Amino acid sequence: MRPFGRFLRKRRLDELPQILNVLRGDMSLIGPRPDYFHHARRFVRQVPGYRERHSIRPGISGLAQVEVGYAQGLDATLSKVKADLVYIQNAGFRMDAWVFWRTLRVVFGAKGL
């Protein structure tokens, strides 16, 4: 990865264009992070609760991102889904504010990558 790209990724600034999706109403600021379609097709069959995480609008950041981080593989996806389901069960202003605060700490703490 080139230095500028690494800088953007580390600070998660490469996610900013998704604000357009929020403005269009396709995404929320906070919610379960969408997966690639190929991954979703596989995990919906293998991971209990995976389909339920699609019951609300996806978000740019979410509880799974700030608590679990990037999920690769089946075990990490299980952890991500558990966090997403906790978010869905406790969704509201307080939860969104807490996830937003944790997101800011990750971004400004440069803990991305």
C-alpha positions in Angstrom: 0.0 0.0 0.0 1.3 3.4 -0.9 1.9 6.0 1.9 -1.1 8.2 1.1 -3.4 5.1 0.9 -2.0 3.8 4.2 -2.6 7.2 5.8 -6.3 7.2 4.6 -6.9 3.6 5.6 -5.2 3.9 9.0 -7.5 6.8 9.9 -10.5 5.3 8.1 -10.8 8.4 5.9 -11.4 6.1 2.9 -14.9 5.5 4.3 -15.9 9.2 4.0 -17.4 8.8 0.4 -20.1 6.6 2.1 -21.6 9.7 3.5 -23.3 10.0 0.1 -25.0 6.7 0.8 -26.2 8.1 4.2 -27.5 11.3 2.5 -29.4 9.2 -0.1 -30.9 7.1 2.7 -29.3 3.8 1.7 -27.1 3.6 4.9 -27.1 4.9 8.4 -24.1 6.4 10.2 -24.4 3.6 12.8 -25.6 0.0 12.1 -24.3 -3.4 11.0 -21.6 -3.0 8.4 -22.6 -4.5 5.1 -20.6 -7.5 3.7 -19.6 -8.3 0.1 -22.5 -10.1 -1.5 -20.3 -13.2 -2.1 -19.5 -13.3 1.6 -23.1 -12.8 2.7 -24.3 -15.7 0.5 -21.8 -18.0 2.3 -22.3 -16.7 5.8 -26.1 -16.7 5.7 -25.9 -20.5 5.5 -23.1 -21.0 8.0 -23.5 -18.3 10.7 -26.6 -18.4 13.0 -28.2 -14.9 13.2 -26.4 -13.7 10.1 -29.7 -13.0 8.3 -31.1 -11.0 11.2 -28.3 -8.4 11.0 -29.9 -7.4 7.7 -33.1 -6.5 9.4 -32.0 -2.9 9.8 -30.3 -0.4 7.6 -26.5 -1.0 7.3 -24.1 1.6 8.8 -20.8 3.1 8.1 -19.7 2.1 11.6 -21.2 -0.2 14.1 -20.7 -2.0 17.3 -18.9 -4.9 15.6 -16.4 -2.5 14.0 -15.5 -0.8 17.2 -15.5 -4.0 19.4 -14.4 -6.8 17.0 -12.7 -4.9 14.2 -12.3 -6.4 10.8 -13.6 -9.9 10.5 -12.0 -12.4 8.3 -13.1 -16.0 8.4 -15.9 -17.9 10.0 -14.9 -17.4 13.7 -14.4 -13.7 13.4 -17.7 -13.4 11.5 -19.5 -15.3 14.4 -18.1 -12.6 16.8 -19.1 -9.8 14.4 -22.7 -11.2 14.1 -23.0 -11.5 17.9 -22.0 -7.8 18.3 -24.4 -6.8 15.5 -27.3 -8.6 17.2 -26.5 -6.9 20.5 -26.6 -3.6 18.7 -30.0 -4.4 17.1 -31.4 -5.5 20.4 -30.2 -2.3 22.1 -30.6 0.1 19.2 -31.4 3.7 20.2 -29.9 7.0 20.7 -27.7 5.9 23.7 -26.2 3.0 21.8 -25.6 5.0 18.7 -23.9 7.8 20.7 -21.7 5.2 22.4 -20.7 3.6 19.1 -20.1 7.0 17.5 -17.8 7.9 20.4 -15.9 4.7 20.1 -15.7 5.3 16.3 -14.1 8.7 16.9 -11.6 7.1 19.3 -10.7 4.6 16.6 -10.4 7.2 13.9 -8.4 9.8 15.9 -6.4 7.1 17.6 -5.3 5.9 14.1 -6.1 2.3 15.0 -7.4 1.5 11.5 -5.2 -1.2 9.8 
